[in-house]
Amino acid sequence: MKKILVTGASGILGTTVIETLLKQVLAQEINVLSRKEEKLAAMQTKGFNTHHGDYDDIKALEKAMIGVDTVLLISAGDEGDRMQQHRNVVDAAKKAGVSCIAYTSRSLRDRTTLVNKLMFDHFDTEDYIKASGLGYTIFRNALYMDVIPLFVGKQVFDTGIFQPAGDGKVAFALRKDMGEAMANVLLNEHCENITYTFTGNASYSFYDVAAVLTELSDKEIKYTPVEIPAFEAMMLGKGLPQVMVKKIIDFNTDIKNNQEAGISNDLENKLGRQVTSLKAGLKTLFGL
Ligand SMILES: NC(=O)c1ccc[n+]([C@@H]2O[C@H](COP(=O)([O-])OP(=O)(O)OC[C@H]3O[C@@H](n4cnc5c(N)ncnc54)[C@H](OP(=O)(O)O)[C@@H]3O)[C@@H](O)[C@H]2O)c1
């Protein structure tokens, strides 16, 4: 049985990957990496090979990869130099003699017209992995359906939805579905330099999200597309920091331009079942 290192093991996606891996392999066969001591301690008691490490710490990365065949690099957050962190993981994998690196990228239409600069790291990391000579599997994940409550806010049932996303569409998929499918690929495939695009089986605008929330809640929820200056004033007025407001606007602009709208059957194929629909996903996410 191949030995897998899951980075980002304490995170939500990493946790769902591990849950699925455990259906076929023992915890003792899985290495996990995190910066969080308490999460590692809990995982150690369950039998995992735990490694404390940061993507900035090359020595720790190399140590965590000893005897490992496949590394799942879960993309870092945006608080550090993410691209350098990803390069560190790929370089360490090469040095440690790992044969396969898997990476959680993003499903986006076109890098040249992207507005959200955070997304460039994904294309650059894919390029870096391909140039490394390592075997690879790339998972181009859709925007998590799980982020819809963050976009529309908890008060959505009273206020409706206001976003500067026009009628742009997103092929939302549930993070849990993507984690499960990723684990299935890691367990059952031979790292054949394949790029999978994990999306829902339809794409949805915020008009569709509003319609589904209306159906689920029996309250009429309206989506009002707003222009960027009005949205910016609204968010700043609520006390959100400028940097956060810019981030939200950039995400919405890419949605408006249908960067996130592409659909693929890969997720359904690798799950071996239907992907979670928007209606079923929102029902769970909003507790309806
Ligand atoms: N497709 C989407 O819609 C979408 C949305 C949001 C984020 N993402 C990306 O997908 C990734 C996984 O999503 P998630 O929901 O699982 O996020 P999450 O719950 O925030 O988990 C992120 C994981 O990345 C690890 N990590 C981040 N920076 C690290 C570093 N410098 N060194 C070592 N580990 C580091 C964290 O480990 P620690 O235990 O050390 O904190 C954590 O386990 C995110 O990190 C982000 O890049 C995608």
The ligand as an SDF file (V2000), in Angstrom:
LIG
                    3D

 48 52  0  0  0  0  0  0  0  0999 V2000
  -12.2360   26.1170   -3.7000 N   0  0  0  0  0  0  0  0  0  0  0  0
  -12.5900   27.0660   -2.8340 C   0  0  0  0  0  0  0  0  0  0  0  0
  -13.7020   27.6170   -2.8680 O   0  0  0  0  0  0  0  0  0  0  0  0
  -11.6740   27.4630   -1.7350 C   0  0  0  0  0  0  0  0  0  0  0  0
  -12.1650   28.3230   -0.7460 C   0  0  0  0  0  0  0  0  0  0  0  0
  -11.3090   28.6600    0.2960 C   0  0  0  0  0  0  0  0  0  0  0  0
  -10.0190   28.1670    0.3260 C   0  0  0  0  0  0  0  0  0  0  0  0
   -9.5870   27.3410   -0.6610 N   0  0  0  0  0  0  0  0  0  0  0  0
   -8.2130   26.8000   -0.6740 C   0  0  0  0  0  0  0  0  0  0  0  0
   -8.3010   25.4340   -0.3240 O   0  0  0  0  0  0  0  0  0  0  0  0
   -7.4670   25.1650    0.8210 C   0  0  0  0  0  0  0  0  0  0  0  0
   -8.0840   24.1000    1.6790 C   0  0  0  0  0  0  0  0  0  0  0  0
   -9.3740   24.5110    2.0620 O   0  0  0  0  0  0  0  0  0  0  0  0
   -9.9440   24.2390    3.5180 P   0  0  0  0  0  0  0  0  0  0  0  0
  -11.3700   24.5350    3.4680 O   0  0  0  0  0  0  0  0  0  0  0  0
   -9.4950   22.9420    4.0090 O   0  0  0  0  0  0  0  0  0  0  0  0
   -9.2030   25.3970    4.3450 O   0  0  0  0  0  0  0  0  0  0  0  0
   -8.8640   25.4110    5.9140 P   0  0  0  0  0  0  0  0  0  0  0  0
   -9.8820   24.6650    6.6840 O   0  0  0  0  0  0  0  0  0  0  0  0
   -8.5970   26.8300    6.2620 O   0  0  0  0  0  0  0  0  0  0  0  0
   -7.4970   24.5980    5.9890 O   0  0  0  0  0  0  0  0  0  0  0  0
   -6.3200   25.0840    5.4280 C   0  0  0  0  0  0  0  0  0  0  0  0
   -5.2270   24.0990    5.7630 C   0  0  0  0  0  0  0  0  0  0  0  0
   -4.0090   24.5460    5.1410 O   0  0  0  0  0  0  0  0  0  0  0  0
   -2.9730   24.4460    6.0790 C   0  0  0  0  0  0  0  0  0  0  0  0
   -1.9740   25.4860    5.8720 N   0  0  0  0  0  0  0  0  0  0  0  0
   -2.1930   26.7580    5.4570 C   0  0  0  0  0  0  0  0  0  0  0  0
   -1.0390   27.4280    5.4320 N   0  0  0  0  0  0  0  0  0  0  0  0
   -0.0770   26.5630    5.8330 C   0  0  0  0  0  0  0  0  0  0  0  0
    1.3140   26.6770    6.0310 C   0  0  0  0  0  0  0  0  0  0  0  0
    1.9640   27.8230    5.8250 N   0  0  0  0  0  0  0  0  0  0  0  0
    1.9890   25.5850    6.4580 N   0  0  0  0  0  0  0  0  0  0  0  0
    1.3500   24.4210    6.7100 C   0  0  0  0  0  0  0  0  0  0  0  0
    0.0200   24.2590    6.5550 N   0  0  0  0  0  0  0  0  0  0  0  0
   -0.6750   25.3140    6.1290 C   0  0  0  0  0  0  0  0  0  0  0  0
   -3.6230   24.6380    7.4260 C   0  0  0  0  0  0  0  0  0  0  0  0
   -2.8330   23.9270    8.3690 O   0  0  0  0  0  0  0  0  0  0  0  0
   -2.6380   24.3450    9.9130 P   0  0  0  0  0  0  0  0  0  0  0  0
   -3.2120   23.2210   10.6790 O   0  0  0  0  0  0  0  0  0  0  0  0
   -1.1860   24.3850   10.0620 O   0  0  0  0  0  0  0  0  0  0  0  0
   -3.3280   25.6620   10.1310 O   0  0  0  0  0  0  0  0  0  0  0  0
   -4.9760   23.9990    7.2620 C   0  0  0  0  0  0  0  0  0  0  0  0
   -4.9540   22.6410    7.6060 O   0  0  0  0  0  0  0  0  0  0  0  0
   -7.3100   26.5280    1.4920 C   0  0  0  0  0  0  0  0  0  0  0  0
   -6.1080   26.5670    2.2430 O   0  0  0  0  0  0  0  0  0  0  0  0
   -7.2910   27.4820    0.3070 C   0  0  0  0  0  0  0  0  0  0  0  0
   -6.0120   27.5510   -0.3010 O   0  0  0  0  0  0  0  0  0  0  0  0
  -10.3940   26.9730   -1.6760 C   0  0  0  0  0  0  0  0  0  0  0  0
  1  2  1  0
  2  3  2  0
  2  4  1  0
  4  5  1  0
  4 48  2  0
  5  6  2  0
  6  7  1  0
  7  8  2  0
  8  9  1  0
  8 48  1  0
  9 10  1  0
  9 46  1  0
 10 11  1  0
 11 12  1  0
 11 44  1  0
 12 13  1  0
 13 14  1  0
 14 15  2  0
 14 16  1  0
 14 17  1  0
 17 18  1  0
 18 19  2  0
 18 20  1  0
 18 21  1  0
 21 22  1  0
 22 23  1  0
 23 24  1  0
 23 42  1  0
 24 25  1  0
 25 26  1  0
 25 36  1  0
 26 27  1  0
 26 35  1  0
 27 28  2  0
 28 29  1  0
 29 30  1  0
 29 35  2  0
 30 31  1  0
 30 32  2  0
 32 33  1  0
 33 34  2  0
 34 35  1  0
 36 37  1  0
 36 42  1  0
 37 38  1  0
 38 39  2  0
 38 40  1  0
 38 41  1  0
 42 43  1  0
 44 45  1  0
 44 46  1  0
 46 47  1  0
M  CHG  2   8   1  16  -1
M  END
$$$$
